[in-house]
Amino acid sequence: MRKEKCSCDGLMVASLLAGVALGAVIMVAIGAMITYDPKGVPLFFGAKWWEVMTAIGTTGAVVVALWQARKLSRLKEDENRKKITGVLSLISEAVQSLYWLASHASYHKNVYESFSVANFRNFQTSVDAIGQIPFYEWPYCNYHKVLNPVISQLRVARTSVMHVVDNKVALENLDGFIEEAKTAEQYRKTAYGDPVLKDIPKPGLHYLIPEFL
């Protein structure tokens, strides 16, 4: 039985011959560029071969250095982006918890028990964590102006919540507290829509806006 020859054999041979031919052309081209000085030292484009190699090595080192710098810059950008995404996550969590607190307070008509422990702790923890962020340092300082309105509003709301929780009293101004939650959400939307944050992934809010708001 006759064994058929693999069709790829011809392609391999052709590729090999093409490689040899290309190598020959390159060698001829290089040979044509080489001249000799009176002492018989080979010159490449009028320069000694070691000078040419030094120039090539220097150029290569510069190219590699630029590539590494760009790579490190991209890694730094990704790291900074993750840091700011973390800040936005804390803000979203705080606004979400504040909404639930306002919703419960509205439903229960100003009673202390309306503040569920879980939602209060989430709100308190998120706002306190935001307060620990060094906004005077890079990259946070670049976004502080945009985020400051919503952060300041969350701190105002925290003061109202802490008064209720610490003293176990009813909210003195339910409408005012609901307005604080509305304002915080509006500031959050405005901040997230700012061009400064266009390249930063924004966490979603995992809740439905209560009807009373």
C-alpha positions as CSV (number, residue, x, y, z in Angstrom):
1,M,0.0,0.0,0.0
2,R,1.4,3.3,-1.1
3,K,2.0,5.8,1.7
4,E,0.9,9.3,0.8
5,K,3.4,12.0,1.3
6,C,2.4,14.8,3.7
7,S,1.5,17.9,1.9
8,C,3.2,20.0,4.5
9,D,6.6,18.6,3.6
10,G,6.8,20.8,0.5
11,L,5.8,23.9,2.5
12,M,8.6,23.1,5.0
13,V,11.2,22.8,2.2
14,A,10.0,26.0,0.6
15,S,10.2,27.9,3.9
16,L,13.7,26.6,4.5
17,L,14.9,27.6,1.1
18,A,13.2,31.1,1.5
19,G,15.0,31.5,4.9
20,V,18.4,30.6,3.3
21,A,17.8,33.0,0.5
22,L,16.7,35.8,2.8
23,G,19.8,35.2,5.0
24,A,22.0,35.4,1.9
25,V,20.4,38.7,0.8
26,I,21.0,40.1,4.3
27,M,24.6,39.0,4.3
28,V,25.2,40.5,0.9
29,A,23.6,43.8,2.0
30,I,25.7,43.9,5.1
31,G,28.8,43.1,3.1
32,A,28.0,46.0,0.8
33,M,27.8,48.4,3.7
34,I,31.2,47.3,5.1
35,T,34.3,49.2,4.0
36,Y,37.8,49.2,5.2
37,D,40.1,52.0,6.4
38,P,43.7,52.2,5.2
39,K,44.8,49.9,8.1
40,G,42.3,47.3,7.0
41,V,39.9,47.8,9.9
42,P,36.4,47.0,8.8
43,L,34.0,50.0,8.9
44,F,30.2,49.9,9.0
45,F,28.6,53.1,7.6
46,G,32.0,54.7,8.1
47,A,32.3,53.8,11.7
48,K,34.4,51.1,13.4
49,W,32.4,47.9,14.1
50,W,32.7,48.2,17.9
51,E,31.4,51.8,17.7
52,V,28.4,50.5,15.8
53,M,27.8,47.7,18.3
54,T,28.1,50.2,21.2
55,A,25.5,52.5,19.5
56,I,23.2,49.6,18.9
57,G,23.6,48.4,22.5
58,T,22.9,51.9,23.8
59,T,19.8,52.3,21.6
60,G,18.6,48.9,22.8
61,A,19.1,49.8,26.4
62,V,17.1,53.0,25.9
63,V,14.3,51.2,24.2
64,V,14.1,48.6,27.0
65,A,14.2,51.3,29.7
66,L,11.3,53.1,28.0
67,W,9.3,49.9,27.7
68,Q,9.9,49.1,31.4
69,A,9.0,52.6,32.4
70,R,5.7,52.4,30.5
71,K,4.9,49.0,32.0
72,L,5.5,50.3,35.5
73,S,3.4,53.4,34.7
74,R,0.5,51.1,33.6
75,L,0.8,49.0,36.8
76,K,0.8,52.2,38.9
77,E,-2.3,53.4,37.1
78,D,-4.1,50.2,37.7
79,E,-3.1,50.3,41.4
80,N,-4.4,53.8,41.7
81,R,-7.6,53.0,39.9
82,K,-8.2,50.1,42.4
83,K,-7.6,52.5,45.3
84,I,-10.2,55.0,44.0
85,T,-12.7,52.2,43.2
86,G,-12.3,51.2,46.9
87,V,-13.2,54.7,48.0
88,L,-16.3,54.7,45.7
89,S,-17.3,51.3,47.1
90,L,-17.2,52.8,50.7
91,I,-19.3,55.8,49.5
92,S,-21.9,53.6,47.9
93,E,-22.1,51.4,50.9
94,A,-22.6,54.4,53.2
95,V,-25.3,55.9,51.0
96,Q,-27.1,52.6,50.7
97,S,-27.1,52.1,54.5
98,L,-28.2,55.7,55.0
99,Y,-31.1,55.1,52.7
100,W,-32.2,52.1,54.7
101,L,-31.9,54.1,58.0
102,A,-34.0,56.9,56.5
103,S,-36.5,54.4,55.1
104,H,-36.9,52.6,58.5
105,A,-37.2,55.9,60.4
106,S,-39.9,57.1,58.0
107,Y,-41.9,53.9,58.3
108,H,-41.6,53.7,62.1
109,K,-42.3,57.4,62.5
110,N,-39.3,58.5,64.5
111,V,-38.8,55.7,67.0
112,Y,-35.3,54.7,68.0
113,E,-35.9,51.0,67.3
114,S,-36.2,51.9,63.6
115,F,-32.4,52.0,63.3
116,S,-31.5,48.4,62.7
117,V,-28.2,47.5,64.2
118,A,-26.8,45.9,61.0
119,N,-27.6,48.9,58.8
120,F,-26.4,51.4,61.4
121,R,-23.1,49.5,61.8
122,N,-22.6,49.4,58.0
123,F,-23.2,53.1,57.8
124,Q,-21.0,53.9,60.7
125,T,-18.2,51.7,59.5
126,S,-18.2,53.0,56.0
127,V,-18.2,56.6,57.0
128,D,-15.5,56.1,59.5
129,A,-13.4,54.2,56.9
130,I,-13.8,57.1,54.5
131,G,-12.6,59.4,57.3
132,Q,-9.3,57.4,57.5
133,I,-8.5,57.9,53.8
134,P,-5.5,60.3,53.3
135,F,-7.0,62.6,50.8
136,Y,-3.9,64.8,50.9
137,E,-1.9,62.0,49.3
138,W,-1.7,60.8,45.7
139,P,-3.9,59.5,44.1
140,Y,-6.7,60.4,46.5
141,C,-5.9,64.2,46.3
142,N,-6.8,64.2,42.6
143,Y,-10.4,63.2,43.4
144,H,-11.0,64.9,46.7
145,K,-12.6,68.0,45.2
146,V,-15.1,65.9,43.3
147,L,-15.9,63.5,46.2
148,N,-15.9,66.1,49.0
149,P,-19.6,67.1,48.8
150,V,-20.9,63.6,49.2
151,I,-18.4,62.8,51.9
152,S,-19.3,65.9,53.8
153,Q,-23.0,65.1,53.6
154,L,-22.4,61.6,54.9
155,R,-20.6,63.0,57.9
156,V,-23.5,65.4,58.6
157,A,-25.9,62.4,58.4
158,R,-23.6,60.4,60.7
159,T,-23.9,63.1,63.3
160,S,-27.7,62.9,63.2
161,V,-27.5,59.1,63.5
162,M,-25.1,59.1,66.3
163,H,-27.2,61.5,68.3
164,V,-30.1,59.0,68.0
165,V,-28.1,55.9,68.8
166,D,-26.0,57.3,71.6
167,N,-28.9,58.9,73.4
168,K,-31.5,56.3,72.4
169,V,-33.9,59.1,71.4
170,A,-36.2,59.7,68.5
171,L,-35.1,61.8,65.6
172,E,-35.9,65.4,66.3
173,N,-36.4,66.2,62.6
174,L,-37.4,63.3,60.5
175,D,-38.0,65.4,57.4
176,G,-34.5,66.8,57.8
177,F,-32.9,63.4,58.1
178,I,-34.7,62.2,55.0
179,E,-33.5,65.3,53.2
180,E,-29.9,64.4,54.3
181,A,-30.3,61.0,52.7
182,K,-31.6,62.6,49.5
183,T,-28.8,65.1,49.4
184,A,-26.2,62.4,49.9
185,E,-27.6,60.4,47.0
186,Q,-27.7,63.4,44.7
187,Y,-24.1,64.3,45.5
188,R,-23.1,60.7,44.9
189,K,-24.7,60.8,41.4
190,T,-23.0,64.1,40.6
191,A,-19.6,62.9,41.7
192,Y,-19.8,59.6,39.8
193,G,-20.8,61.5,36.7
194,D,-17.8,63.8,36.8
195,P,-15.3,63.5,34.0
196,V,-12.5,63.1,36.5
197,L,-14.0,59.7,37.4
198,K,-14.8,58.6,33.8
199,D,-12.1,55.9,33.8
200,I,-12.8,54.6,37.3
201,P,-15.1,51.5,37.6
202,K,-18.1,52.6,39.7
203,P,-19.8,50.1,42.0
204,G,-23.6,49.8,41.8
205,L,-26.1,50.4,44.6
206,H,-27.7,47.1,45.5
207,Y,-31.0,48.4,46.6
208,L,-34.2,50.1,45.3
209,I,-34.7,53.7,46.1
210,P,-37.5,53.7,48.7
211,E,-40.7,55.3,47.5
212,F,-40.7,58.0,50.2
213,L,-37.6,59.4,48.7
